[in-house]
């Protein structure tokens, strides 16, 4: 079974327009990272483990189109200033945000019977993402150090997850087992009944929120929270099988009576060519 793709909800293998996605299409993209180099005098090499982040990959799609449908193909990719969503046609639950880099038609003019069009895309977020939130249920915190396994099946980091710790937890620290990144309070949380702390991963801010509406900020409380260098992220980990992945978070609290823990985010997957 071959993989077919859609752009902004329109299939590129599309009989209505006479389009067909050619096998020359290259969606498999390399992973390259910006590696930090921290040198310490008197020490060989550099410090290992400094967070590295992916560069945005590019991919080229080749679509064969009748000349009369060439203008529609241009319009498809240039919508919203050339920014859109690439999805697998048979599974719209995953999407990759793209930016149009170039369109290169291999033909003489728009009246050609068939034109091969090479379209180069850049993926600014580096990864496929789910198109809907995964939201955990409210989980009770029963010990001072507790592990939570979340987001089974991810193959890329989630750096924009929202986290809610409800109740009178005193102080807390959350550490991601895969990356070692962390969030912790820097002073005792001023508890108010029926509320908790909401950390918004997309901005790195912290807010007070209610346990009834944990994702709705009510008052900014960012001065109570510190985050590790490079930001907090949930990363895929595995034991014996690299296809069996999960994110593991360790939550440390000074008080556990009535304390709850919730996380929501868009699952992240490595860009790849293949069925899901």
Protein Blocks (a to p, Z undefined) as FASTA:
>chain_A
ZZdddeehiafbdfknopacdfkbcfbccddddddddddehiahjaehiacddddddddd
dddddfklmmmmmmmmmgghhpacdddfklmkbccddddfbdcdddfblmbfbdcddddd
ddfkopacdfbdcdddddddfbfbdcddehehiabdcfkbccddedjehpacdddfklop
acddfbdcdddehiacdddfknopacdddfklmmbcfbdcklmpccdehiaadddddfkl
mklgcdddddddfbfghpacdddddddddddeddZZ
